[in-house]
Amino acid sequence: MKFSKHEVAEYLSIVRDKNPVHSQIVPGQFAVEMAMVHQNISWNNFKVKYVEPIEIDEEIDFEFDGCNHIIVSNSIKRVKIHILKN
């Protein structure tokens, strides 16, 4: 999956985020929300560890590792985000 510039701009408009850094990188919370939707997970309590930024149009994968861990990584398996259920 990729986050396009248009998708990021639309998300930023909805959440009223005007941070200029998001002109080149995907907001972390947007990536977390999409990872959970993609994996059909709706945890009420979870922790997020942001490892590296996700660039706009970067190919990423969501991997459900066990029953309480989602790994967001790019196409060369560089981990971007860990999502851990509490």
PDB file as gemmi writes it, atoms N, CA and C in Angstrom:
CRYST1    1.000    1.000    1.000  90.00  90.00  90.00 P 1                      
ATOM      1  N   MET A   1       0.842  -1.170   0.000  1.00  0.00           N  
ATOM      2  CA  MET A   1       0.000   0.000   0.000  1.00  0.00           C  
ATOM      3  C   MET A   1       0.887   1.231   0.000  1.00  0.00           C  
ATOM      4  N   LYS A   2       0.365   2.297  -0.555  1.00  0.00           N  
ATOM      5  CA  LYS A   2       1.049   3.589  -0.560  1.00  0.00           C  
ATOM      6  C   LYS A   2       0.083   4.662  -0.091  1.00  0.00           C  
ATOM      7  N   PHE A   3       0.625   5.692   0.537  1.00  0.00           N  
ATOM      8  CA  PHE A   3      -0.151   6.879   0.890  1.00  0.00           C  
ATOM      9  C   PHE A   3       0.190   7.952  -0.131  1.00  0.00           C  
ATOM     10  N   SER A   4      -0.789   8.363  -0.898  1.00  0.00           N  
ATOM     11  CA  SER A   4      -0.552   9.396  -1.913  1.00  0.00           C  
ATOM     12  C   SER A   4      -0.568  10.784  -1.271  1.00  0.00           C  
ATOM     13  N   LYS A   5      -0.016  11.739  -1.986  1.00  0.00           N  
ATOM     14  CA  LYS A   5      -0.014  13.128  -1.520  1.00  0.00           C  
ATOM     15  C   LYS A   5      -1.451  13.614  -1.309  1.00  0.00           C  
ATOM     16  N   HIS A   6      -2.356  13.225  -2.214  1.00  0.00           N  
ATOM     17  CA  HIS A   6      -3.762  13.608  -2.101  1.00  0.00           C  
ATOM     18  C   HIS A   6      -4.397  13.020  -0.834  1.00  0.00           C  
ATOM     19  N   GLU A   7      -4.162  11.736  -0.560  1.00  0.00           N  
ATOM     20  CA  GLU A   7      -4.726  11.099   0.641  1.00  0.00           C  
ATOM     21  C   GLU A   7      -4.221  11.774   1.908  1.00  0.00           C  
ATOM     22  N   VAL A   8      -2.929  12.072   1.939  1.00  0.00           N  
ATOM     23  CA  VAL A   8      -2.347  12.732   3.109  1.00  0.00           C  
ATOM     24  C   VAL A   8      -2.962  14.121   3.282  1.00  0.00           C  
ATOM     25  N   ALA A   9      -3.087  14.865   2.193  1.00  0.00           N  
ATOM     26  CA  ALA A   9      -3.672  16.206   2.258  1.00  0.00           C  
ATOM     27  C   ALA A   9      -5.116  16.147   2.755  1.00  0.00           C  
ATOM     28  N   GLU A  10      -5.857  15.166   2.288  1.00  0.00           N  
ATOM     29  CA  GLU A  10      -7.248  14.999   2.719  1.00  0.00           C  
ATOM     30  C   GLU A  10      -7.313  14.692   4.214  1.00  0.00           C  
ATOM     31  N   TYR A  11      -6.462  13.781   4.680  1.00  0.00           N  
ATOM     32  CA  TYR A  11      -6.408  13.435   6.104  1.00  0.00           C  
ATOM     33  C   TYR A  11      -6.042  14.665   6.935  1.00  0.00           C  
ATOM     34  N   LEU A  12      -5.017  15.408   6.498  1.00  0.00           N  
ATOM     35  CA  LEU A  12      -4.574  16.597   7.240  1.00  0.00           C  
ATOM     36  C   LEU A  12      -5.686  17.630   7.331  1.00  0.00           C  
ATOM     37  N   SER A  13      -6.469  17.746   6.291  1.00  0.00           N  
ATOM     38  CA  SER A  13      -7.591  18.677   6.294  1.00  0.00           C  
ATOM     39  C   SER A  13      -8.642  18.254   7.325  1.00  0.00           C  
ATOM     40  N   ILE A  14      -8.935  16.962   7.365  1.00  0.00           N  
ATOM     41  CA  ILE A  14      -9.945  16.444   8.302  1.00  0.00           C  
ATOM     42  C   ILE A  14      -9.518  16.660   9.747  1.00  0.00           C  
ATOM     43  N   VAL A  15      -8.244  16.386  10.047  1.00  0.00           N  
ATOM     44  CA  VAL A  15      -7.765  16.499  11.436  1.00  0.00           C  
ATOM     45  C   VAL A  15      -7.217  17.883  11.758  1.00  0.00           C  
ATOM     46  N   ARG A  16      -7.237  18.768  10.765  1.00  0.00           N  
ATOM     47  CA  ARG A  16      -6.767  20.152  10.920  1.00  0.00           C  
ATOM     48  C   ARG A  16      -5.311  20.223  11.375  1.00  0.00           C  
ATOM     49  N   ASP A  17      -4.497  19.427  10.738  1.00  0.00           N  
ATOM     50  CA  ASP A  17      -3.056  19.390  11.016  1.00  0.00           C  
ATOM     51  C   ASP A  17      -2.345  20.248   9.976  1.00  0.00           C  
ATOM     52  N   LYS A  18      -1.653  21.271  10.425  1.00  0.00           N  
ATOM     53  CA  LYS A  18      -0.959  22.170   9.505  1.00  0.00           C  
ATOM     54  C   LYS A  18       0.562  22.047   9.620  1.00  0.00           C  
ATOM     55  N   ASN A  19       1.027  20.951  10.166  1.00  0.00           N  
ATOM     56  CA  ASN A  19       2.467  20.738  10.333  1.00  0.00           C  
ATOM     57  C   ASN A  19       3.125  20.617   8.952  1.00  0.00           C  
ATOM     58  N   PRO A  20       4.064  21.503   8.616  1.00  0.00           N  
ATOM     59  CA  PRO A  20       4.674  21.481   7.281  1.00  0.00           C  
ATOM     60  C   PRO A  20       5.499  20.224   6.989  1.00  0.00           C  
ATOM     61  N   VAL A  21       5.928  19.505   8.015  1.00  0.00           N  
ATOM     62  CA  VAL A  21       6.698  18.281   7.783  1.00  0.00           C  
ATOM     63  C   VAL A  21       5.859  17.249   7.027  1.00  0.00           C  
ATOM     64  N   HIS A  22       4.542  17.345   7.158  1.00  0.00           N  
ATOM     65  CA  HIS A  22       3.670  16.375   6.498  1.00  0.00           C  
ATOM     66  C   HIS A  22       3.511  16.618   5.000  1.00  0.00           C  
ATOM     67  N   SER A  23       4.241  17.579   4.470  1.00  0.00           N  
ATOM     68  CA  SER A  23       4.245  17.736   3.010  1.00  0.00           C  
ATOM     69  C   SER A  23       5.099  16.649   2.364  1.00  0.00           C  
ATOM     70  N   GLN A  24       5.935  15.965   3.172  1.00  0.00           N  
ATOM     71  CA  GLN A  24       6.799  14.912   2.631  1.00  0.00           C  
ATOM     72  C   GLN A  24       6.658  13.576   3.348  1.00  0.00           C  
ATOM     73  N   ILE A  25       6.137  13.596   4.581  1.00  0.00           N  
ATOM     74  CA  ILE A  25       5.976  12.333   5.303  1.00  0.00           C  
ATOM     75  C   ILE A  25       4.530  12.138   5.733  1.00  0.00           C  
ATOM     76  N   VAL A  26       4.163  10.892   5.891  1.00  0.00           N  
ATOM     77  CA  VAL A  26       2.807  10.514   6.279  1.00  0.00           C  
ATOM     78  C   VAL A  26       2.650  10.719   7.786  1.00  0.00           C  
ATOM     79  N   PRO A  27       1.564  11.350   8.224  1.00  0.00           N  
ATOM     80  CA  PRO A  27       1.331  11.459   9.662  1.00  0.00           C  
ATOM     81  C   PRO A  27       1.282  10.064  10.292  1.00  0.00           C  
ATOM     82  N   GLY A  28       1.997   9.903  11.374  1.00  0.00           N  
ATOM     83  CA  GLY A  28       2.077   8.590  12.017  1.00  0.00           C  
ATOM     84  C   GLY A  28       0.731   8.027  12.413  1.00  0.00           C  
ATOM     85  N   GLN A  29      -0.135   8.879  12.965  1.00  0.00           N  
ATOM     86  CA  GLN A  29      -1.440   8.391  13.393  1.00  0.00           C  
ATOM     87  C   GLN A  29      -2.282   7.914  12.211  1.00  0.00           C  
ATOM     88  N   PHE A  30      -2.135   8.561  11.068  1.00  0.00           N  
ATOM     89  CA  PHE A  30      -2.835   8.123   9.853  1.00  0.00           C  
ATOM     90  C   PHE A  30      -2.369   6.712   9.481  1.00  0.00           C  
ATOM     91  N   ALA A  31      -1.069   6.478   9.526  1.00  0.00           N  
ATOM     92  CA  ALA A  31      -0.525   5.151   9.211  1.00  0.00           C  
ATOM     93  C   ALA A  31      -1.028   4.111  10.205  1.00  0.00           C  
ATOM     94  N   VAL A  32      -1.076   4.465  11.489  1.00  0.00           N  
ATOM     95  CA  VAL A  32      -1.566   3.540  12.519  1.00  0.00           C  
ATOM     96  C   VAL A  32      -3.031   3.194  12.256  1.00  0.00           C  
ATOM     97  N   GLU A  33      -3.841   4.204  11.987  1.00  0.00           N  
ATOM     98  CA  GLU A  33      -5.261   3.957  11.716  1.00  0.00           C  
ATOM     99  C   GLU A  33      -5.445   3.040  10.508  1.00  0.00           C  
ATOM    100  N   MET A  34      -4.678   3.288   9.455  1.00  0.00           N  
ATOM    101  CA  MET A  34      -4.802   2.457   8.255  1.00  0.00           C  
ATOM    102  C   MET A  34      -4.314   1.032   8.508  1.00  0.00           C  
ATOM    103  N   ALA A  35      -3.278   0.870   9.307  1.00  0.00           N  
ATOM    104  CA  ALA A  35      -2.783  -0.471   9.647  1.00  0.00           C  
ATOM    105  C   ALA A  35      -3.860  -1.259  10.372  1.00  0.00           C  
ATOM    106  N   MET A  36      -4.530  -0.605  11.306  1.00  0.00           N  
ATOM    107  CA  MET A  36      -5.574  -1.302  12.064  1.00  0.00           C  
ATOM    108  C   MET A  36      -6.785  -1.627  11.188  1.00  0.00           C  
ATOM    109  N   VAL A  37      -7.148  -0.719  10.312  1.00  0.00           N  
ATOM    110  CA  VAL A  37      -8.250  -0.987   9.377  1.00  0.00           C  
ATOM    111  C   VAL A  37      -7.866  -2.134   8.443  1.00  0.00           C  
ATOM    112  N   HIS A  38      -6.661  -2.081   7.916  1.00  0.00           N  
ATOM    113  CA  HIS A  38      -6.184  -3.118   6.983  1.00  0.00           C  
ATOM    114  C   HIS A  38      -6.181  -4.493   7.637  1.00  0.00           C  
ATOM    115  N   GLN A  39      -5.833  -4.551   8.914  1.00  0.00           N  
ATOM    116  CA  GLN A  39      -5.789  -5.830   9.627  1.00  0.00           C  
ATOM    117  C   GLN A  39      -7.130  -6.175  10.292  1.00  0.00           C  
ATOM    118  N   ASN A  40      -8.144  -5.296  10.101  1.00  0.00           N  
ATOM    119  CA  ASN A  40      -9.470  -5.502  10.688  1.00  0.00           C  
ATOM    120  C   ASN A  40      -9.395  -5.650  12.208  1.00  0.00           C  
ATOM    121  N   ILE A  41      -8.663  -4.731  12.838  1.00  0.00           N  
ATOM    122  CA  ILE A  41      -8.445  -4.740  14.281  1.00  0.00           C  
ATOM    123  C   ILE A  41      -9.003  -3.455  14.867  1.00  0.00           C  
ATOM    124  N   SER A  42      -9.648  -3.576  16.009  1.00  0.00           N  
ATOM    125  CA  SER A  42     -10.177  -2.387  16.691  1.00  0.00           C  
ATOM    126  C   SER A  42      -9.838  -2.453  18.181  1.00  0.00           C  
ATOM    127  N   TRP A  43      -8.558  -2.384  18.490  1.00  0.00           N  
ATOM    128  CA  TRP A  43      -8.116  -2.400  19.882  1.00  0.00           C  
ATOM    129  C   TRP A  43      -8.494  -1.087  20.556  1.00  0.00           C  
ATOM    130  N   ASN A  44      -8.938  -1.174  21.812  1.00  0.00           N  
ATOM    131  CA  ASN A  44      -9.243   0.028  22.580  1.00  0.00           C  
ATOM    132  C   ASN A  44      -7.990   0.631  23.197  1.00  0.00           C  
ATOM    133  N   ASN A  45      -7.049  -0.217  23.580  1.00  0.00           N  
ATOM    134  CA  ASN A  45      -5.812   0.243  24.213  1.00  0.00           C  
ATOM    135  C   ASN A  45      -4.618  -0.339  23.481  1.00  0.00           C  
ATOM    136  N   PHE A  46      -3.729   0.549  23.055  1.00  0.00           N  
ATOM    137  CA  PHE A  46      -2.523   0.093  22.369  1.00  0.00           C  
ATOM    138  C   PHE A  46      -1.436   1.148  22.503  1.00  0.00           C  
ATOM    139  N   LYS A  47      -0.207   0.713  22.294  1.00  0.00           N  
ATOM    140  CA  LYS A  47       0.943   1.609  22.312  1.00  0.00           C  
ATOM    141  C   LYS A  47       1.557   1.627  20.923  1.00  0.00           C  
ATOM    142  N   VAL A  48       2.127   2.768  20.565  1.00  0.00           N  
ATOM    143  CA  VAL A  48       2.747   2.912  19.255  1.00  0.00           C  
ATOM    144  C   VAL A  48       4.192   3.328  19.439  1.00  0.00           C  
ATOM    145  N   LYS A  49       5.079   2.645  18.727  1.00  0.00           N  
ATOM    146  CA  LYS A  49       6.485   3.043  18.701  1.00  0.00           C  
ATOM    147  C   LYS A  49       6.815   3.426  17.256  1.00  0.00           C  
ATOM    148  N   TYR A  50       7.077   4.706  17.052  1.00  0.00           N  
ATOM    149  CA  TYR A  50       7.443   5.201  15.733  1.00  0.00           C  
ATOM    150  C   TYR A  50       8.948   5.031  15.571  1.00  0.00           C  
ATOM    151  N   VAL A  51       9.360   4.243  14.589  1.00  0.00           N  
ATOM    152  CA  VAL A  51      10.772   3.931  14.379  1.00  0.00           C  
ATOM    153  C   VAL A  51      11.379   4.842  13.312  1.00  0.00           C  
ATOM    154  N   GLU A  52      10.715   4.926  12.167  1.00  0.00           N  
ATOM    155  CA  GLU A  52      11.173   5.759  11.056  1.00  0.00           C  
ATOM    156  C   GLU A  52       9.953   6.389  10.386  1.00  0.00           C  
ATOM    157  N   PRO A  53      10.114   7.562   9.791  1.00  0.00           N  
ATOM    158  CA  PRO A  53       8.985   8.157   9.071  1.00  0.00           C  
ATOM    159  C   PRO A  53       8.642   7.378   7.804  1.00  0.00           C  
ATOM    160  N   ILE A  54       7.394   7.484   7.407  1.00  0.00           N  
ATOM    161  CA  ILE A  54       6.928   6.909   6.142  1.00  0.00           C  
ATOM    162  C   ILE A  54       6.824   8.055   5.148  1.00  0.00           C  
ATOM    163  N   GLU A  55       7.514   7.932   4.049  1.00  0.00           N  
ATOM    164  CA  GLU A  55       7.455   8.974   3.027  1.00  0.00           C  
ATOM    165  C   GLU A  55       6.204   8.806   2.174  1.00  0.00           C  
ATOM    166  N   ILE A  56       5.705   9.916   1.666  1.00  0.00           N  
ATOM    167  CA  ILE A  56       4.561   9.864   0.753  1.00  0.00           C  
ATOM    168  C   ILE A  56       4.955   9.038  -0.472  1.00  0.00           C  
ATOM    169  N   ASP A  57       4.082   8.163  -0.903  1.00  0.00           N  
ATOM    170  CA  ASP A  57       4.262   7.240  -2.035  1.00  0.00           C  
ATOM    171  C   ASP A  57       5.269   6.120  -1.772  1.00  0.00           C  
ATOM    172  N   GLU A  58       5.678   5.934  -0.522  1.00  0.00           N  
ATOM    173  CA  GLU A  58       6.556   4.805  -0.178  1.00  0.00           C  
ATOM    174  C   GLU A  58       5.689   3.556  -0.024  1.00  0.00           C  
ATOM    175  N   GLU A  59       6.129   2.464  -0.598  1.00  0.00           N  
ATOM    176  CA  GLU A  59       5.404   1.199  -0.503  1.00  0.00           C  
ATOM    177  C   GLU A  59       5.570   0.643   0.915  1.00  0.00           C  
ATOM    178  N   ILE A  60       4.441   0.358   1.578  1.00  0.00           N  
ATOM    179  CA  ILE A  60       4.510  -0.199   2.926  1.00  0.00           C  
ATOM    180  C   ILE A  60       3.613  -1.426   3.049  1.00  0.00           C  
ATOM    181  N   ASP A  61       3.935  -2.245   4.043  1.00  0.00           N  
ATOM    182  CA  ASP A  61       3.182  -3.459   4.334  1.00  0.00           C  
ATOM    183  C   ASP A  61       2.777  -3.443   5.797  1.00  0.00           C  
ATOM    184  N   PHE A  62       1.657  -4.103   6.099  1.00  0.00           N  
ATOM    185  CA  PHE A  62       1.185  -4.282   7.459  1.00  0.00           C  
ATOM    186  C   PHE A  62       1.235  -5.772   7.767  1.00  0.00           C  
ATOM    187  N   GLU A  63       1.917  -6.125   8.839  1.00  0.00           N  
ATOM    188  CA  GLU A  63       2.040  -7.535   9.215  1.00  0.00           C  
ATOM    189  C   GLU A  63       1.527  -7.719  10.634  1.00  0.00           C  
ATOM    190  N   PHE A  64       0.559  -8.617  10.791  1.00  0.00           N  
ATOM    191  CA  PHE A  64       0.037  -8.951  12.112  1.00  0.00           C  
ATOM    192  C   PHE A  64       0.908 -10.069  12.656  1.00  0.00           C  
ATOM    193  N   ASP A  65       1.694  -9.761  13.661  1.00  0.00           N  
ATOM    194  CA  ASP A  65       2.654 -10.702  14.225  1.00  0.00           C  
ATOM    195  C   ASP A  65       2.131 -11.209  15.566  1.00  0.00           C  
ATOM    196  N   GLY A  66       1.402 -12.289  15.553  1.00  0.00           N  
ATOM    197  CA  GLY A  66       0.809 -12.809  16.773  1.00  0.00           C  
ATOM    198  C   GLY A  66      -0.519 -12.140  17.050  1.00  0.00           C  
ATOM    199  N   CYS A  67      -0.959 -12.195  18.286  1.00  0.00           N  
ATOM    200  CA  CYS A  67      -2.290 -11.659  18.597  1.00  0.00           C  
ATOM    201  C   CYS A  67      -2.247 -10.243  19.158  1.00  0.00           C  
ATOM    202  N   ASN A  68      -1.054  -9.648  19.313  1.00  0.00           N  
ATOM    203  CA  ASN A  68      -1.022  -8.318  19.914  1.00  0.00           C  
ATOM    204  C   ASN A  68       0.042  -7.385  19.331  1.00  0.00           C  
ATOM    205  N   HIS A  69       0.436  -7.600  18.088  1.00  0.00           N  
ATOM    206  CA  HIS A  69       1.533  -6.809  17.518  1.00  0.00           C  
ATOM    207  C   HIS A  69       1.343  -6.639  16.011  1.00  0.00           C  
ATOM    208  N   ILE A  70       1.329  -5.386  15.564  1.00  0.00           N  
ATOM    209  CA  ILE A  70       1.310  -5.088  14.131  1.00  0.00           C  
ATOM    210  C   ILE A  70       2.629  -4.400  13.802  1.00  0.00           C  
ATOM    211  N   ILE A  71       3.259  -4.840  12.728  1.00  0.00           N  
ATOM    212  CA  ILE A  71       4.491  -4.225  12.258  1.00  0.00           C  
ATOM    213  C   ILE A  71       4.207  -3.550  10.926  1.00  0.00           C  
ATOM    214  N   VAL A  72       4.560  -2.277  10.854  1.00  0.00           N  
ATOM    215  CA  VAL A  72       4.445  -1.518   9.612  1.00  0.00           C  
ATOM    216  C   VAL A  72       5.859  -1.375   9.069  1.00  0.00           C  
ATOM    217  N   SER A  73       6.090  -1.871   7.860  1.00  0.00           N  
ATOM    218  CA  SER A  73       7.435  -1.815   7.282  1.00  0.00           C  
ATOM    219  C   SER A  73       7.339  -1.464   5.800  1.00  0.00           C  
ATOM    220  N   ASN A  74       8.476  -1.098   5.225  1.00  0.00           N  
ATOM    221  CA  ASN A  74       8.469  -0.771   3.793  1.00  0.00           C  
ATOM    222  C   ASN A  74       8.807  -2.011   2.971  1.00  0.00           C  
ATOM    223  N   SER A  75       8.941  -1.838   1.677  1.00  0.00           N  
ATOM    224  CA  SER A  75       9.120  -2.979   0.767  1.00  0.00           C  
ATOM    225  C   SER A  75      10.450  -3.703   0.962  1.00  0.00           C  
ATOM    226  N   ILE A  76      11.423  -3.050   1.593  1.00  0.00           N  
ATOM    227  CA  ILE A  76      12.701  -3.739   1.869  1.00  0.00           C  
ATOM    228  C   ILE A  76      12.789  -4.146   3.336  1.00  0.00           C  
ATOM    229  N   LYS A  77      11.619  -4.213   3.990  1.00  0.00           N  
ATOM    230  CA  LYS A  77      11.454  -4.707   5.362  1.00  0.00           C  
ATOM    231  C   LYS A  77      12.071  -3.812   6.434  1.00  0.00           C  
ATOM    232  N   ARG A  78      12.264  -2.525   6.129  1.00  0.00           N  
ATOM    233  CA  ARG A  78      12.682  -1.575   7.172  1.00  0.00           C  
ATOM    234  C   ARG A  78      11.461  -1.237   8.003  1.00  0.00           C  
ATOM    235  N   VAL A  79      11.546  -1.504   9.295  1.00  0.00           N  
ATOM    236  CA  VAL A  79      10.408  -1.262  10.180  1.00  0.00           C  
ATOM    237  C   VAL A  79      10.208   0.230  10.357  1.00  0.00           C  
ATOM    238  N   LYS A  80       8.951   0.629  10.215  1.00  0.00           N  
ATOM    239  CA  LYS A  80       8.569   2.024  10.362  1.00  0.00           C  
ATOM    240  C   LYS A  80       7.826   2.270  11.671  1.00  0.00           C  
ATOM    241  N   ILE A  81       6.913   1.346  12.015  1.00  0.00           N  
ATOM    242  CA  ILE A  81       6.087   1.518  13.197  1.00  0.00           C  
ATOM    243  C   ILE A  81       5.790   0.148  13.825  1.00  0.00           C  
ATOM    244  N   HIS A  82       5.782   0.106  15.152  1.00  0.00           N  
ATOM    245  CA  HIS A  82       5.286  -1.047  15.916  1.00  0.00           C  
ATOM    246  C   HIS A  82       4.010  -0.603  16.609  1.00  0.00           C  
ATOM    247  N   ILE A  83       2.973  -1.422  16.533  1.00  0.00           N  
ATOM    248  CA  ILE A  83       1.730  -1.169  17.249  1.00  0.00           C  
ATOM    249  C   ILE A  83       1.512  -2.363  18.164  1.00  0.00           C  
ATOM    250  N   LEU A  84       1.440  -2.105  19.465  1.00  0.00           N  
ATOM    251  CA  LEU A  84       1.330  -3.173  20.457  1.00  0.00           C  
ATOM    252  C   LEU A  84       0.049  -3.034  21.264  1.00  0.00           C  
ATOM    253  N   LYS A  85      -0.711  -4.101  21.328  1.00  0.00           N  
ATOM    254  CA  LYS A  85      -1.932  -4.097  22.138  1.00  0.00           C  
ATOM    255  C   LYS A  85      -1.539  -4.109  23.610  1.00  0.00           C  
ATOM    256  N   ASN A  86      -2.244  -3.309  24.400  1.00  0.00           N  
ATOM    257  CA  ASN A  86      -2.018  -3.313  25.865  1.00  0.00           C  
ATOM    258  C   ASN A  86      -2.727  -4.486  26.499  1.00  0.00           C  
TER     259      ASN A  86                                                      
END                                                                             
